[in-house]
Amino acid sequence: MPLADILAIDRETLVFAKKETTFGTLIKPVAADQVLLVGDGAISQDRAFLPDKQKRNTYSARPPFPGRYNVGAFNFPFYIKPSGALGTKPDGAQLLEGLFGRETVTGSTKVEYFLLRTTDTRPSLTIWAKVGHWVYMLAGVLVNEGRFPIRAGNEDEAIGRCSVSGFFTELRWTGTDELAADPALGATSITVLDASKFSVGSYIKKGTDDNAGAGYQVTAVNLTTNVLTITPGTVADWALGDKIEPWLPAGTESGSVVHGRLGTVARGATTLPLVGGEIVVTNGIKLLDNEKNSKDFADRFIHATERTVDVSAEVFFTHNMAKYFSEHTRQIQADVVATFGDTAAKRYKLTAKNVELKHPGLSGNEEKILKMEGKAFASASYDDELVMLLD
């Protein structure tokens, strides 16, 4: 098929997320790193261009000067899929660890996620996102926020899920192109029609030749000659006109979804007649994109503000729910515990500690709904205002 006829199709989307060894350094994915997106994700990073303000006795504008790249942003929604085996990580575990900061696996028993302490190192990720014929490569990914909707009806969000968003330091890409010359067998450089479709760190393949499942890494890109330097050298005959495509591993899918009708939500000892809600954790991460570092991208980050865990719940306004007006004024704290699923190894639980409520509100033209919003606070041990358990 001619290049002009190759369209990117939404259903041809795949995402791989892998914990980095060094912040901001791309790391190659493997099959188990696959995460299946739910709906649309988002990836963006633009470069700043500064206006030329020199006065030249003319009304004409001159092109701006290139600055550094702004901090990249992303958003990925995914199902939380317990593995079905006690002590085995769920699908999307690397994103959950990136959000919380700490992951503890107790063999044959449970998997837990705890919030980051000041003595811990926040994990960063490399994300590889395939959209049809194109692959984004995100280096230095930091998960700043996670949203856990709580629903029990038949809306999309009734399937247990998390939507993570945050920042990354550098965006690269791998596209699809054709060979513009016939390389010799074993060649470590190839000429394509348009080398701008590729970045250093890309992995490519030619048809079924994917270097025995490992891909060929692009180590240099020459935009003038359209030459890609690759490693290792080609192990099969490549010919003029052959398509060069992005390589990704053949991902593996695991775990089972959980419908929100299964389980309960409680505040303290009171089970809530809940119809909707959400738990949101925000980590307060900031990439330092104004530091003089001889680079086009930020290469350091800090935790700039306090972490927050916000909880909301919409419940039927029964007579037992009226007490929450008073609990607001008296600053009553209580844990909010949301369980998803009711079968061992196929369930998970979110516990927001010591939630203090804002003033509740009433709405609804038929049955009255009480909406409560609050903020979780850590215990005297700190860093436990939200805990996630899979058992």
Secondary structure, 3 states (H helix, E strand, C coil): CCHHHCCCCHHHEEEEEEECCCCCCCCCCCHHHEECECCCCEEECCEEEECCCCCCCCCCCCCCEEEEECCEEEEEEEECECCCCCCCCCECHHHHHHHHEEEEEECCCEEEEEECCCCCCCCCEEEEEEECCEEEEEEEEEEEEEEEEEECCCCHHHECEEEEEEEECEEEEECCEEECCCCCCCCCEEEECCHHHECCCCEEEECCECCCCCCEEEEEEECCCCEEEEECCCCCCCCCCCEEEECCCCCCCCCCCCECCCCCEEECCEECCEEEEEEEEECCEEECCCCCCCCCCCCCEEECCCCEEEEEEEEECCHHHHHHHHHHHCCCEEEEEEEECCCCCCCEEEEEEEEEECCCEEECCCCCEEEEEEECCCCCCCCCCEEEEEC
